[in-house]
Amino acid sequence: MFTAFVYLSAALAEIAGCFAFWSWYRLSGSVLWLVPGMLSLALFAWLLSLVDSDYAGRAYAAYGGVYIVSALLWLWLVEQRMPDRWDLLGAGICLAGAAVIMLGPRGA
């Protein structure tokens, strides 16, 4: 349960940080957008380091599925664009892959 909370929190921090840069660069926002963007990305990195995994690469790979679903939620809730069936199918495949990575039995 803790890992799911960390992954969701990390995804929110990463998306918010990246969106701050997007707002500055692509939407001609103020350069001040970069300050919360950098803080949010630092929070993202710290949160991801809290995941209970023996290897960073495995934790990051599994996080990818959560990030994709979170990005589609951002698309829907913040940018007011409904994900289409292909978005949802792709997200489901990614979540299944993340579950295999994190929950698959490991040999000794």
Secondary structure, DSSP 8 states (H G I E B T S, - for coil): -HHHHHHHHHHHHHHHHHHHHHHHHTS---GGGHHHHHHHHHHHHHHHTTS--S-HHHHHHHHHHHHHHHHHHHHHHTS-----HHHHHHHHHHHHHHHHHHHS----
